[in-house]
Amino acid sequence: MVDAVESLLAGKDWAPFALIAVGVLLVAVLDGLRRWRRRPRPRPGEVWFAEVPFEDRPGGKDRPVLVLDVTGSSCTVAALTSQDRSARRDHVRLPEGVPGVRKASWVRLRPTTLRASALRRRAGDPGEALVHWYERATASRASDRGDR
């Protein structure tokens, strides 16, 4: 075994192995870039699943969110819940038939900022019209409270 290694190092018999190693490395790097680029970036108006931190304690929960804005590596989102929040002033019921939302849901009126990498899977693309609906709902709720 040692003689075989010495003969490879002494002669130019190692060149084919080096070319193969460089080729394998190049394929691995290009495949990684292809996979990285294939991951879609979130856009305003899309519904994604993301790890959303709890407001009142450490930790978080995987839940659907409406992407409101994307700036660099962060996203402003509004968390959705299927728990009935109709009695609360900080949530509004989503319209029926929103793509990516299968159950009756309520959207939190206080947006959250997340890293874009926290968004793990796109659920639907209702479009920017839903962001405009959200902005009107937020403004309407604020004017109902007398906020300025």
C-alpha positions as CSV (number, residue, x, y, z in Angstrom):
1,M,0.0,0.0,0.0
2,V,2.8,2.4,1.0
3,D,4.6,1.5,-2.3
4,A,1.5,2.4,-4.3
5,V,1.2,5.8,-2.6
6,E,4.9,6.5,-3.1
7,S,4.7,5.6,-6.8
8,L,1.7,8.0,-7.2
9,L,3.5,10.8,-5.5
10,A,6.8,10.1,-7.4
11,G,5.3,10.1,-10.8
12,K,2.6,11.9,-12.6
13,D,0.1,9.1,-12.0
14,W,-1.8,11.3,-9.5
15,A,-2.9,13.9,-12.1
16,P,-6.0,11.9,-13.2
17,F,-7.1,11.5,-9.6
18,A,-6.6,15.3,-9.0
19,L,-8.7,16.1,-12.0
20,I,-11.5,13.8,-10.8
21,A,-11.4,15.3,-7.3
22,V,-11.6,18.9,-8.8
23,G,-14.5,17.7,-11.0
24,V,-16.4,16.2,-8.1
25,L,-15.8,19.4,-6.0
26,L,-17.0,21.6,-8.9
27,V,-20.2,19.6,-9.4
28,A,-20.9,19.7,-5.6
29,V,-20.5,23.5,-5.5
30,L,-22.6,24.1,-8.6
31,D,-25.4,21.8,-7.3
32,G,-25.4,23.7,-4.0
33,L,-25.7,27.0,-5.9
34,R,-28.5,25.6,-8.0
35,R,-30.4,24.4,-4.9
36,W,-29.9,27.7,-3.1
37,R,-31.2,29.7,-6.0
38,R,-34.2,27.4,-6.5
39,R,-35.6,28.4,-3.1
40,P,-38.1,31.1,-3.8
41,R,-37.8,34.4,-2.0
42,P,-40.9,35.6,-0.2
43,R,-42.9,38.4,-1.9
44,P,-45.6,40.7,-0.5
45,G,-49.0,39.1,-0.7
46,E,-47.8,35.5,-0.3
47,V,-48.8,33.2,2.5
48,W,-45.9,31.3,4.0
49,F,-45.4,29.0,7.0
50,A,-42.8,30.5,9.4
51,E,-41.6,30.1,13.0
52,V,-43.3,33.0,14.7
53,P,-42.1,34.0,18.2
54,F,-44.6,34.1,21.0
55,E,-45.4,37.7,22.2
56,D,-45.6,36.8,25.9
57,R,-43.0,34.1,26.5
58,P,-39.8,32.6,24.9
59,G,-40.2,30.2,22.0
60,G,-42.4,30.3,19.0
61,K,-44.8,28.4,16.8
62,D,-44.9,27.3,13.2
63,R,-47.9,29.1,11.7
64,P,-49.0,30.7,8.4
65,V,-48.2,34.3,7.9
66,L,-49.1,36.9,5.3
67,V,-45.9,38.6,3.9
68,L,-46.5,42.4,4.0
69,D,-43.0,43.6,3.0
70,V,-39.6,42.3,2.2
71,T,-36.5,44.4,2.8
72,G,-33.1,42.7,2.4
73,S,-32.9,39.7,4.6
74,S,-36.0,40.5,6.7
75,C,-39.7,40.3,6.2
76,T,-42.6,42.1,7.8
77,V,-45.5,39.6,8.3
78,A,-48.9,39.3,9.9
79,A,-49.5,36.0,11.7
80,L,-52.6,34.0,11.0
81,T,-54.6,31.8,13.3
82,S,-57.5,29.5,12.9
83,Q,-58.6,30.1,16.5
84,D,-61.7,32.3,16.7
85,R,-60.5,35.8,17.5
86,S,-63.7,37.7,16.6
87,A,-64.0,39.1,20.1
88,R,-60.6,40.7,20.0
89,R,-59.7,44.1,18.6
90,D,-56.2,43.1,17.5
91,H,-57.4,40.5,14.9
92,V,-59.6,40.7,11.8
93,R,-61.3,37.8,10.0
94,L,-59.7,37.0,6.7
95,P,-62.0,36.9,3.7
96,E,-63.1,33.4,2.5
97,G,-61.2,31.6,-0.1
98,V,-57.7,33.1,0.4
99,P,-55.2,30.9,-1.5
100,G,-53.0,29.0,0.9
101,V,-55.5,29.3,3.8
102,R,-57.7,26.2,4.2
103,K,-59.6,27.1,7.4
104,A,-61.5,30.1,8.6
105,S,-58.7,32.3,9.9
106,W,-58.0,35.6,11.6
107,V,-55.0,37.8,10.9
108,R,-53.1,39.6,13.7
109,L,-53.2,43.4,13.1
110,R,-49.8,44.0,14.8
111,P,-47.1,42.9,12.2
112,T,-44.0,41.1,13.2
113,T,-40.5,41.3,11.6
114,L,-38.8,38.0,10.9
115,R,-35.6,36.9,9.1
116,A,-36.5,35.8,5.6
117,S,-34.8,32.5,6.4
118,A,-37.5,31.9,9.0
119,L,-40.1,31.5,6.2
120,R,-39.8,27.8,5.4
121,R,-42.6,26.9,2.9
122,R,-44.8,28.9,0.7
123,A,-48.5,28.0,1.1
124,G,-50.2,30.3,-1.4
125,D,-50.1,33.5,-3.4
126,P,-53.2,35.6,-2.9
127,G,-51.4,38.6,-4.3
128,E,-50.7,42.1,-3.2
129,A,-54.5,42.9,-3.1
130,L,-54.5,41.0,0.2
131,V,-51.8,43.3,1.6
132,H,-53.9,46.3,0.6
133,W,-56.9,44.7,2.3
134,Y,-54.8,44.2,5.4
135,E,-53.7,47.9,5.3
136,R,-57.3,49.1,5.0
137,A,-58.4,46.7,7.8
138,T,-55.6,48.0,10.1
139,A,-56.4,51.6,9.3
140,S,-60.1,51.0,9.8
141,R,-59.5,49.4,13.2
142,A,-57.2,52.2,14.2
143,S,-59.7,54.9,13.3
144,D,-62.4,52.9,15.3
145,R,-60.2,53.2,18.3
146,G,-59.4,56.9,17.7
147,D,-55.7,56.2,17.1
148,R,-53.8,58.7,15.0
